[in-house]
C-alpha cells in the first residue's frame, strides 16, 4: 500500500530474515564503516580488534561481529553483560588496537582506564547501538586521548550511518537505506530540524522487504557538505528516542513533556557521576547513580538531586526525585544495552524488536 507506515513496537519480538546476498550487503556496509574509521586489514601482523556488544547470536551486534571474524583481524568478541572486572581482565590481556562498544560500556571502561585498573592504548574507539552523551564522549577522550567515532546500525538495514574523521555528523549510507525524518503526523520536517521519529526503508532486502518502518529515533539531517568531501547526507544530531520523553504531572495541573536531555544535563555536569539511570514511577523519578572512586557519596548525591529538582521546577514539573547511589546498574535483558531514561510507557517493557537477524 503506497504511503503505508509499518510500526515497530516494544511489546513484541521481531525476526528479520536475510538471504546470503542480502547478508553480504550488510557485511559490505560493515567493511565500509571500518574503512571510514581507519580499521583496515594489515598483514602479516593483523590488527587486534575488540567488539563489546550483545551476549549471543539472537542480536545484530553479535551476529555482525561474528560474521566479520573471517581472519582479516585478530578479533576478540566480548559481551556487555560481563562484569566490569571481567572485561578489564580480558582487555588487559588482549591489548586491542581498535575498540568498538556500546557507549555505556566504553564510558565505564574509560573510567577504569582513568583510575588505573585498565591499561590499554586503542588508537581507534567507536561506539554504536546506544545514545552517546557528551559526558561519555569526554570520558573516552580523557582515557585514551582519541576522538571517538560513532555509528548508527539498524537490524532492518545493517549499518545505516557512520562518523568520519572530520567528526561532523554521521554519513547516511544512502545506497543501502532511506531515512525519512518526520513529525508525529508522518510529515517530513524541515531540513535542520529534529523529527519525532524516522521511517526506514531498506534498498537491498527482497526476502523480507522493509519499507517505511517506523522507529522512534530523534534525528536531525543535513545536506550541508562535510569537510571530508563526502557528499552523503548526514545525521547532525542523535537525540535518543521519542519514547524516552517523559510525561510528568505539571505544577499547574495537566502534564508536562520533559525531553531526556533536560534530565541528562544536570547529571552530566557532575564529573563524579560515572553512570546513571532515571526511571519514571507513578509517584517519583527514581534515579540511580554510580560514582567515581574517592568522592564523597552524600555530597555528590545531594548536588545531583538538587540539580534535577531545580530543572524539573523550571520546566513546571511536579514529580519528586528519589536518588540512590549504587555500585552497579543492571543492563537490559536481551542485547545487554543500557537505557539512560525509562519512561512509564517503556519501563519494564521488552527491548524493541530489530534484534533477531537470520540468514537463509
C-alpha positions in Angstrom: 0.0 0.0 0.0 1.7 3.3 -1.1 2.5 5.6 1.8 1.8 2.9 4.5 3.6 3.2 7.8 4.7 0.0 9.5 5.2 0.5 13.2 7.9 -1.3 15.2 6.6 -1.7 18.8 8.4 -2.6 22.0 5.9 -5.2 23.1 6.7 -8.0 20.6 9.8 -9.7 19.2 10.9 -9.3 15.6 12.5 -11.9 13.4 14.4 -10.5 10.4 15.4 -12.7 7.5 18.3 -12.2 5.1 19.4 -14.4 2.2 23.1 -14.7 1.5 23.3 -11.9 -1.0 21.5 -9.6 1.4 23.7 -10.5 4.3 26.7 -9.9 2.1 25.3 -6.4 1.6 25.1 -6.0 5.4 28.7 -7.1 5.7 29.9 -4.8 2.8 28.3 -1.9 4.8 30.2 -3.0 7.9 33.5 -3.1 5.9 32.8 0.4 4.5 32.2 1.6 8.1 35.5 0.1 9.3 37.4 1.6 6.4 35.9 5.0 7.1 37.1 5.0 10.7 40.6 3.7 9.8 40.3 0.0 10.8 41.9 -1.6 7.7 43.4 -5.1 7.4 47.2 -5.4 7.8 49.4 -8.4 7.1 51.3 -10.4 8.2 50.6 -8.8 11.7 46.8 -8.4 12.0 45.2 -5.6 13.9 43.7 -6.6 17.2 40.0 -5.6 17.2 37.7 -5.9 20.2 33.9 -5.7 19.9 31.7 -5.4 23.0 28.1 -5.9 22.3 25.2 -8.4 22.7 25.8 -11.6 24.6 24.5 -14.1 21.9 23.7 -14.6 18.3 20.0 -13.6 18.6 21.2 -10.0 18.3 22.6 -8.0 15.4 25.8 -6.7 17.2 26.8 -10.3 18.0 25.8 -11.7 14.6 27.5 -8.9 12.7 30.8 -9.2 14.7 30.8 -13.0 14.3 30.4 -12.7 10.5 33.2 -10.2 10.3 35.6 -12.7 12.1 36.9 -14.3 8.9 40.6 -13.8 9.5 41.1 -10.2 8.4 41.6 -9.1 12.0 42.7 -10.7 15.3 39.2 -10.4 16.9 38.0 -10.6 20.5 34.3 -10.6 21.0 33.0 -9.7 24.5 29.6 -9.3 26.0 28.4 -6.0 27.5 26.7 -8.1 30.2 30.0 -9.3 31.6 31.1 -7.7 34.8 33.5 -4.7 34.5 36.4 -6.6 36.3 36.0 -9.4 33.7 36.0 -7.0 30.8 39.1 -5.3 32.2 41.0 -8.5 32.6 40.2 -9.6 29.0 41.2 -6.3 27.6 44.4 -6.0 29.5 45.3 -9.4 28.2 44.3 -8.7 24.6 45.6 -5.1 24.2 43.3 -4.1 21.3 44.4 -1.7 18.6 40.7 -0.8 18.0 37.7 -0.9 20.3 34.0 -0.9 19.3 31.5 -0.9 22.2 28.2 0.3 23.4 28.7 3.9 24.6 27.7 3.0 28.2 30.3 0.2 28.2 33.0 2.3 26.6 32.4 5.1 29.2 32.6 2.7 32.1 35.8 1.2 30.7 37.2 4.7 30.2 36.7 5.3 33.9 38.6 2.1 34.7 41.4 3.4 32.5 41.5 6.7 34.2 41.6 5.0 37.6 44.4 2.8 36.5 42.8 -0.7 36.5 42.5 -0.9 32.8 45.7 -0.4 30.8 45.1 -0.4 27.1 46.0 2.0 24.3 43.5 1.7 21.4 44.2 4.0 18.5 40.6 3.9 17.4 37.5 3.8 19.5 34.0 3.6 18.0 30.6 3.4 19.7 27.2 2.1 18.4 23.8 0.9 19.3 23.0 3.4 22.1 22.9 7.1 22.6 26.3 8.5 23.3 26.1 11.6 25.6 28.7 14.4 25.7 29.9 13.3 29.2 30.5 9.8 27.8 32.5 11.3 24.9 34.5 13.4 27.3 35.4 10.4 29.4 36.6 8.4 26.4 38.7 11.4 25.2 40.3 11.7 28.7 41.0 8.0 29.0 42.6 7.3 25.6 43.4 10.7 24.0 41.3 9.9 20.9 38.2 11.4 19.3 35.7 8.5 19.3 33.8 7.6 16.2 30.1 6.9 16.2 27.9 4.5 14.2 24.2 4.0 13.8 23.1 0.5 12.9 19.6 -0.9 12.4 18.7 -4.6 12.1 16.5 -3.7 9.1 19.4 -2.1 7.2 22.7 -3.1 8.8 25.0 -0.1 9.1 22.8 3.0 8.4 25.2 5.9 9.1 28.8 6.3 10.1 31.0 9.1 11.5 34.1 10.1 9.5 37.5 11.5 10.6 36.1 15.1 10.3 33.6 14.2 13.1 30.9 16.5 11.7 28.0 14.0 11.9 27.2 10.6 10.6 27.1 9.9 6.9 24.0 8.0 5.8 24.6 5.0 3.6 22.1 6.3 1.0 22.8 3.4 -1.4 21.6 0.9 1.2 18.8 2.7 3.0 16.4 5.7 3.1 15.9 7.5 6.4 12.9 9.8 6.4 12.8 12.2 9.4 9.2 13.0 10.1 6.9 14.7 12.7 4.1 12.9 14.7 1.8 13.0 11.6 4.4 11.4 9.4 5.1 14.6 7.5 8.7 15.5 6.6 10.3 18.0 8.9 12.2 21.0 7.5 16.0 20.5 6.9 18.0 21.1 10.1 15.0 20.3 12.4 14.8 17.3 14.7 11.9 15.0 13.9 9.7 12.9 16.2 10.5 9.6 14.5 12.2 8.1 11.5 10.7 6.0 8.6 13.3 3.4 7.5 13.4 1.7 4.1 16.0 -0.9 3.1 17.1 -0.7 -0.6 18.6 -4.2 -0.8 16.3 -6.6 1.0 14.0 -8.7 -1.1 13.5 -11.8 1.1 11.7 -9.6 3.7 11.2 -6.1 2.3 11.4 -3.3 4.8 9.5 -0.2 3.6 8.9 2.9 5.7 9.2 1.0 9.0 8.7 3.5 11.9 11.3 3.7 14.6 11.4 6.2 17.4 14.9 7.7 16.9 15.1 11.5 17.3 17.3 12.6 14.4 18.3 15.7 12.6 19.5 15.5 9.0 21.6 18.0 7.0 22.5 18.2 3.3 25.4 20.6 4.0 28.7 19.4 2.7 31.2 17.7 5.1 34.8 18.9 5.2 35.8 15.3 4.5 34.5 15.8 0.9 31.9 13.0 1.0 28.5 14.1 -0.5 26.3 11.7 1.5 23.5 13.1 3.6 24.5 13.4 7.3 22.8 12.9 10.7 23.9 16.1 12.6 22.1 15.2 15.8 21.0 12.0 17.5 18.8 12.9 20.5 17.8 9.5 21.8 14.3 8.1 21.2 10.9 9.7 21.4 9.7 7.1 23.9 12.3 8.5 26.3 10.3 11.7 26.5 8.6 11.7 30.0 5.1 13.0 30.5 5.2 14.3 34.1 2.5 15.9 36.2 2.6 19.7 36.0 2.7 22.2 38.8 -0.3 23.9 37.2 -2.2 20.7 36.5 -2.1 18.6 33.4 1.1 17.1 32.2 4.5 18.4 31.1 6.6 16.8 28.3 10.2 16.6 29.5 12.8 15.8 26.9 15.5 13.4 28.1 18.3 16.0 27.5 16.6 18.1 30.2 17.1 15.3 32.7 20.6 14.3 31.5 22.1 17.8 31.6 22.2 18.2 35.4 23.9 14.9 35.8 26.4 15.2 33.1 27.7 18.4 34.7 28.9 16.4 37.7 32.1 14.6 36.7 32.0 12.4 39.8 28.9 10.6 38.3 30.2 7.7 36.1 26.9 6.2 35.2 23.2 7.0 35.9 19.7 5.8 35.1 16.4 7.7 35.5 13.1 5.7 35.7 9.7 7.2 35.9 7.5 5.8 38.6 3.9 6.8 39.5 5.0 8.9 42.5 8.6 9.9 41.7 11.6 9.9 39.5 13.8 7.0 40.6 17.4 7.9 39.9 20.4 5.5 40.4 24.0 6.8 40.1 27.4 5.1 40.1 30.2 7.3 41.4 33.9 7.5 40.7 36.2 6.4 43.4 37.4 8.8 46.0 34.4 11.1 46.1 32.0 11.8 49.0 28.8 10.0 48.1 26.5 12.1 50.3 27.8 15.4 48.8 27.5 14.3 45.2 24.1 12.7 45.7 22.8 15.9 47.3 24.1 18.0 44.4 22.7 15.7 41.8 19.3 15.5 43.5 19.1 19.3 43.9 20.1 19.9 40.3 17.4 17.6 39.0 14.7 19.1 41.2 15.7 22.6 40.1 15.4 21.6 36.4 12.0 20.0 36.9 10.8 23.1 38.8 11.9 25.3 36.0 10.1 23.1 33.5 6.9 23.2 35.6 7.0 19.5 36.5 5.9 18.5 40.0 7.2 14.9 40.4 9.6 14.3 43.3 13.1 12.9 42.9 14.5 9.9 44.8 18.2 9.4 44.2 20.2 6.4 45.2 24.0 5.7 45.0 24.7 2.1 43.8 27.7 0.1 42.9 26.3 -1.1 39.6 23.2 -0.6 37.4 21.9 -3.7 35.7 21.7 -3.7 31.9 18.6 -4.5 29.9 17.8 -8.2 29.3 18.5 -9.5 25.8 21.1 -7.4 23.9 22.6 -6.1 27.1 22.0 -2.4 26.1 21.8 0.3 28.7 18.8 2.7 28.8 19.5 6.1 30.4 15.9 7.2 30.7 12.9 4.8 31.3 9.5 6.4 30.8 6.3 5.0 32.3 5.4 3.7 28.8 8.5 1.7 28.3 9.7 0.9 31.8 9.8 -2.8 32.2 8.9 -3.4 28.5 10.9 -5.8 26.4 13.5 -4.3 24.2 12.2 -3.1 20.9 12.5 -5.6 18.0 15.0 -5.3 15.2 17.2 -7.6 17.2 17.0 -11.1 15.7 18.5 -11.2 12.2 18.6 -14.6 10.4 20.3 -15.6 7.3 18.7 -18.0 4.8 
